[in-house]
Amino acid sequence: MKVLFISEYFPPKIMGGGEINVNLLAKALVKNKVEVSLLTSYHPGLNRVEIVDGIKVYRTLKTAADPHSVINNLKRSIDLPKSIVKEVNKIVKKHEFDAIHFIGASIIAAPKLKKLNVPLFATIESFPALCPKGDRFYHGKKECSYNCSFFKYIFCQMNSTEIGKVRNKFYLKYNLVSLAYVYCYYRQLNRSLHYCNLIAISEYVKKILFRQSLDSKVIPNALDTKKYSLTKRQKNNNADDNDDKNKNNNANTKTRVKNNPNKINLLYLGSLTKFKGPQILLKALIGLNCHADFYGEGPLKEEMLIKIKKHNLDAQIHNPVPYSKIPEIYANADIVVFPSAWPEPFGRIAIESMAAGKPVIGSDIGAIKELITKGAGILIGSGNVNELRTAIKKLIQNPKLREKMGKIGIKAAQGYDEENTMRKIKTFYFSKQ
């Protein structure tokens, strides 16, 4: 069997969970005797064509260098679809494929590739094809419950702060041309869904697709569970190595060592935006005797630093770390907090925490409630500071409960192992031949 993946980004360029998932999935397929090619974007310093872990990688697509830039995203929306069609046509002249599999926004090229008479598949791992703003936040405040129209979108956008990863500045918010352009791009993506065999990464995403009369197969994102199973000896070695190198509050290369071994260590991983909820965790810390590490960047950083100082909180904000270092970060945590305020389509942090044997506190919204199985953690109301503080207190005071939840989480995370995901994907391919 021969499969061509199309993903806007691919390691070492990681923008989200989609790139991690396709990397794990592709490697697992290669091990299972499937011939895998992957088409992705070019970035300076990388080879245009190379073999990576048995995957033939073509880095020839044009895309945005900075997804937070308005100009870059405008250029991306024009260049990416054309680039995908052009490069795929080049590749299929040399290879015959049994399946072409789109990841994320690359699905926009599906209508023009239907003529190849190759079964098309698409993993829906984010919301741009399901919401013009890409976040499914109505008015930027609550989860949207209906399919979007242009007039609903305009009404919604007037009260929002962001379009995807771009700040909703005045010239975007009230400019009819820009509003129409964003909506047209969303409609292009949305129409493309009808040309593919759809894979939803959660029951939550499947439900949204069903609302649009679209059928999909639920196959969760893949996880390298072994990567998070650090032994006690490894954890101790990490701590010894890092003892003198973390005093500058920068965790780009090494993990943090507890300042106070007698304190419970909380962990937050993710962007510092209101949608991810780090400000909720910060409020919940007031009055608690514990330490908290925040790893991430974003517009809330300065505000959070001020609050940490004002309330004299035992908390630190660290720079983001390379993905390869994340298991070490989990190893130094006692509790992981995932207080997302928006409906996550999957929630990789929750599964990684469980695989690392850490109890996780997460918001009861989107797909998070599917992942944090009974006994592996605690679900709280989205944005509810009091519920979060109570959950943290409960776990701080009960080490046996933390240990029990950790063991349950490890077992539950096994269901997301990349081998399991690969087998489900492969079976789905064959069912559509």
N, C-alpha and C positions, 0 to 999 in steps of 0.2 A: 504494500500500500504506500502511496505517495501523497503527502499533505503539504500544502502551502499555507502558512500563517501570514497574516498581514496585521501588523501592529505598529501604530504610530511611533511608539517608543519601545526600546528593548535594552536590557542591561549592557553596559554600565549606566545608560541613561534611564533612570527610574523616576517616573512622575506619580506613580500610584500602584495599587495592588494588581492592576491588569498586567503590567509588565512582569511582575513577580510570578503571577499565575501562568502566563504563556511560556515563560522560561522553564518553570518546573514541568509543565505539561509536555513541552517539546522534548525535553531531555528524557522524560519517562517513555515517550513514544519511540524515541531512538533506541532505547534499551530494549524495547519490545519489537525490534526489527522493522519499524516503520521509517521510511525515508522522509525526512523532514527538511523543508526549506522555509526560510522566514524573510519577509520583506519588511524593512523598517526604515526610519529616517537616518540621514547622514548627519553626523556631528563632527566638527573638527577634531583631528587627532585619532580618529578611528579608521580602520580599513574599510574600503568600499565593499569588498567581497571577502569573506573569510569563513573558515569552519570553526565553530565554537561548540564544544561538547558533542560533536557529531552532527550538529545542525549547520546547514549551509545558509549563512546569513548574508543577505543583500542589503547594504545600507545605502540606498539610493533615492529614497523618498525626500520630498521637500516639505518642511513643516515649520512651525513657530519655534524659534530658539527660546523665547520667553513667553509662556502661556499667560503671564500676568500683564502683558502689554497689549493694548488695544490694537496698535498698528500690526504687531506680530500676529495676532489672532485674525485680523482682516486678511493679511497675506496668506495665512494658513488655510482659511476657509476657501480661498481661490486656488491655491497651489496644490493642496493635498489631494483632492479628488482626481484632478488631471494627472498628477504625478503617479498615483496608484494605478490608474488605467494604463498609462504609458509603460510603466515598469512591469506590470503583470503580463501585458502582451509580449514584452521582450522575453520574460522568463518562460512562458508557456510555449514559445517557439522551440525551446531547447528541452523542455521537460513536459511530460504528460502527468497530470495530477488527478487523483481520485477524489480529492476534496480541497476546497479553498475555504479557509477559516478566518473570518474577520474578528478582530479584537477592538472593542470600543468604537471610536469615531471613524475608523477606517471603513465601517459599513457603508458610508456615504457613496462609495464607488460600486456597490453591489449591482444597481440597475444596469450599468454599462458593461458589467462583466458576466451578466446572465447569458449572453450570446455564446460564451465559451462552452456551454453545455457540460459544465462541471458542477456537481452539487455544492451549493454555497451554504456555509454555516456562519453563525455570528454569536459570540458571547456578549451578552448585555450586562456589563459590569459597572455602568454609571448611568446618569440620567439625561444627558444632552438630547437623546432621541425621544425622550419621554417628557421633557420640560424645556421650554426655551431658555430659562435661566440656568438649567442644569442642576437644580437643588431641590425641586418639588416643595419649596417653601412658599405658600400663599402669603402674599404681602410681606414675605421675609420673616414671618412669625410662626406660622403653623403649617402642618402638612397639608398639601393640596389633595383634594378628594375627587377631582374630576379631570377629564381630558381638556387640553388647552385650546382656546380659539384666540384669534388675534386681539379681539377686544378685551377678553379676560386677561390676556397677557399684559396689555397696556395698563389696565386697571391695577393688576398685581405689581407690575414693575415700578409704578409710582411710589410704592411703599417699601421697596427693596433696596438693599445696600450693595448688592453684588450681582454680576452676571457671570455665572461660572466662577472662574478664578480672577475675574477683572472687577475692580471697584466700580460701582455704578455712579460715575461722576455726572455732573450737571448736563454736560453735552451728550451723554448717553441716555440719561434718564428722561429728558424732555425733547429729544431730537427724533422726530417721526421717521426720518430716513434710517437712523441707526436702529431704532426699534423694529422697523420693518425688515431690515437686513438680518438682525438676530433671529427674528421669527421665521423668515424664509429659510435660513440655514437649519433651524430646528425642523421645519417641514421636510426639507430634503432628507435629513437623517431619519425622520419618522417614516417617510414613504419607503425608504430603503429596507425597513424591517420586513416588508411584505415579500421581499425577494430571497429571503434566507430561511434556513432551518434554525430556529432560535434556541439558544441555551441561556436560561436564566440562572444567575448565580445564587439565588435564594427564592424561597416561596413568596417573599414580599415582591420581588421583581416580577415573578410569574403572575402575581395578582394584578399588577399594573398593566402588564401586557395583555392579560385576559380582558381587562376593561376596554381595550382597543380591538377586541375580537382577534387577538393573535395568540396562537398556541405556542407553547415552549416546553422544553425539557429542563427540569431543574438538575443542574450539575454544579455543586458548590466549587469555589476556587480551591486550588491545590495548596498543600502545605508540606514542607519538608520537616516532618515531625522529629526526625532524628537530630536535626540541627538544634533544637531547643532542649534536648535532653542532656544538659550538662551534669556531670557527676559532681559530687561534693569536692573531690580533689581538684577538678577543673575550676570550680568556683573559688576555692581557697588560693589557687595559683593566680587567678585573675586579680584577686584582691591584693596579694603580695606585690604583683607587678605594677599595680596602679597606685600604690600607697603615696608616692611622692609626686605624682603627675597630674593630680586632679585638684590642686589647690587654687587654680585660676578659673574655676567654674566653666571650663571648656572641655566638652566630652567628645570632640571630633575623632579622637584616636583611641581613647581609653575609657573604661567604665569608672563610675564613681564608687568609692568606698564609703561606707557609712561613717559619718562624722561621730555619731553616737551609737555604738552597738546595742545599747539598751532601748533604743527607739525603733518603732516599726517604720519601715521604709515604704512610702507610697510611690507609685510610678504613673506618670502620664506621658504617652507618646502620641505625637500628632501636631498638626499645625495649630498655631495660637490664634484661632479665629473663633468668633462667637458660635458658629455652627458646630464646632467640635467640643465646645463646652469647658475649656480650661478655666474660664472665669468662674464657673459653677463650683469646680473643685476648690479653687482658691477661697471662695466664700465659706465653703464647708470646713476648711481647715481652721478657721478662727475658733479658738478655745480647745483645740485638740492637741494632745501631746504626741506628736509624730513628726517625721520628716517627709517631705515630698520633693521629688525630682520631676521637672518638666523638660522634655526634650522636644524642641521644635522652634520654628520661626513664624512670625505673622504679625498683623497689625495690633494685636493686643499686648505685645511684649512689654512695651514701655509702661502701659497702664498697670500691668501685672507686677512689674518691678516696684512701682510706687506703692501698690497695696501691700506687697510683701514687707517693705520697709515700714509703712505706716502701722501695720498691725503686728510687727515684730514676729513674722511667721518663720518657722524653720523650713524654708523652701528655697530651691535653687532652680534657675532656668538655664538650661544647657543648649548649646548649639546642636542641630541635628547630627546624627551619627550615620556613617555608612551602613548599608543594610547588613553587611557581614558582621557588624559589631552588635547588632540588636540582641542576639541570644545572651550575650554577656550582661547587657542592660537588665534583661529580665532576671538573670541569675542573682543580681544584687537587690532585687525588690522582694517585699513581703506580700504586697497587695497591688494589683493593677487596677486603675480607675479609668473607665472608658465612658465619660459623661456626655456623649454626643447629643447635641440638641436637634440634629436633623436626622431624617430617616435613612440611615446607612443602607446602601444596597447589599452589603455583605458584612463587613466588620472584621477585617483581618487581625486587628489588635486583640480582639476577644479570643480568637482561635489560637493565636501565638501564645497568649498568656496561659491558656489552658494546657497547651502542649508543653509549656515550661513548668507546669505544676503549680501555677500561681492562682489563687482565688481572684476573680475579677468582678468588679462592680460596674454594671453597665446600664444604659438607659433603656427603658421598655418601649422602644420605638424602632421602626424599620425592621431590618433583618437581625438586629442584635439579639432580640428576644428568642429568635430561632437557634442562635449559636450557644448562648449561655444556658445550657441544659440544666434541668433541675438538680440542684446539689453542687454544681460547679462554680456558682457565684451567686450574686444578689442583683436582682433587677430593681431599678428605681424609676420613679416618674421623671420624664425628661425635664430638666431644668429645676427640679425640686431639691433645693439646698438642704432642707431639713431631713428629707429621706436619705440623701447622700451622707450627711453627717452621722445619722443613726446607723447606717450600714457600715461606715468606717469604724465607728465606736464598737459595734458588735464584733467585727473581725479583730480589732486591736485587743479586745478583752478575752478573746477565745482562740488561743493558738491551736487547740485540737480541731476546731472547726476549720481553720485555715488549712491545716494539713489534710483533713478529710476532703475539702473542696478541691484542693490541689490534685489529689489522687483521682477523684471523679473526673476532673478536667482532662488529665492525661489520657484516660481511657476514652473519653468522648472525642478528643482531638484526633484519635487514630482514624476515625471515619473520614477525615479530610486529607489523609495521606495522598501524596501525588500519584502513587500506584493505583489507588482506588479511583481517583478522578480520571486518570488515563484510561482505565478499563471502561468506565462509563462513556467517555468521549468516543473511544474506538467503537464500542457497540452502537452508539448513535450514528457514527459515520456509516457503518455497514448497513444499518436499517434504512438508510436513505439512498443506497446505491441502486 
